[in-house]
């Protein structure tokens, strides 16, 4: 049975570069990888927060969060989605 991997990002250049590298590197025989662009699916920001994501890009493997090369705080992503400033 495969484990689930979630890659959260906001579409910034740092996030897109990390997405490319990580999705190419993850062993697809072991992990089903879901890429979640929070800039396009703001409804999933609360989910990311519940999983422990504090900044993007971030990879969640087996419930453990790995923050990668800080692109934006989750609060900034939430504010941008709401049309306000953090």
C-alpha positions as CSV (number, residue, x, y, z in Angstrom):
1,X,0.0,0.0,0.0
2,X,1.3,3.4,-1.0
3,X,1.7,6.3,1.5
4,X,0.4,9.7,0.7
5,X,2.5,12.7,0.1
6,X,1.1,16.2,-0.1
7,X,3.1,19.1,-1.5
8,X,1.6,22.5,-0.6
9,X,2.7,25.6,-2.4
10,X,1.4,29.1,-3.5
11,X,2.7,29.4,-7.0
12,X,5.8,31.6,-6.4
13,X,9.0,30.8,-8.2
14,X,10.6,29.1,-5.1
15,X,7.5,26.9,-4.8
16,X,7.4,26.0,-8.5
17,X,11.1,25.1,-8.5
18,X,10.6,22.9,-5.3
19,X,7.6,21.3,-6.9
20,X,9.5,20.2,-9.9
21,X,12.5,18.9,-7.9
22,X,10.4,17.0,-5.3
23,X,7.8,15.5,-7.6
24,X,10.6,14.2,-9.8
25,X,12.5,12.8,-6.8
26,X,9.7,11.1,-4.8
27,X,9.5,7.4,-5.3
28,X,6.1,6.9,-7.0
29,X,6.2,3.2,-6.1
30,X,6.0,4.2,-2.4
31,X,4.1,7.5,-2.5
32,X,1.0,8.9,-4.1
33,X,1.9,12.6,-4.5
34,X,-0.8,15.3,-4.5
35,X,0.3,18.8,-5.4
36,X,-1.9,21.5,-3.8
37,X,-1.6,25.0,-5.2
38,X,-3.1,27.1,-2.3
39,X,-3.3,30.2,-4.6
40,X,-5.8,28.3,-6.7
41,X,-7.5,26.2,-4.0
42,X,-7.7,28.6,-1.1
43,X,-10.3,26.3,0.4
44,X,-7.4,23.9,1.4
45,X,-5.5,26.5,3.4
46,X,-7.3,25.4,6.6
47,X,-6.3,21.7,5.8
48,X,-2.7,22.7,5.4
49,X,-2.8,24.6,8.7
50,X,-4.3,21.5,10.5
51,X,-1.5,19.4,9.1
52,X,1.1,21.7,10.6
53,X,2.2,23.6,7.5
54,X,3.5,27.1,8.6
55,X,5.1,28.2,5.4
56,X,5.1,27.1,1.7
57,X,6.5,25.3,0.0
58,X,6.0,22.3,2.3
59,X,5.9,18.6,1.9
60,X,3.8,16.4,4.2
61,X,5.0,12.8,4.3
62,X,3.3,10.3,6.6
63,X,1.9,13.2,8.7
64,X,5.3,14.9,9.1
65,X,5.8,18.4,7.7
66,X,9.0,19.3,5.9
67,X,9.3,23.1,5.2
68,X,11.4,23.9,2.2
69,X,13.3,27.0,1.4
70,X,10.8,29.5,2.9
71,X,8.7,31.1,0.2
72,X,5.7,32.6,2.2
73,X,4.2,32.2,5.6
74,X,0.8,30.4,5.6
75,X,-0.7,33.6,7.1
76,X,0.5,35.5,4.0
77,X,-1.1,33.0,1.7
78,X,-4.4,33.2,3.7
79,X,-4.4,37.0,3.6
80,X,-3.7,37.0,-0.2
81,X,-6.5,34.6,-0.7
82,X,-8.8,36.8,1.3
83,X,-7.6,39.9,-0.5
84,X,-6.0,41.5,2.6
85,X,-2.5,42.0,3.8
86,X,-0.8,40.0,6.5
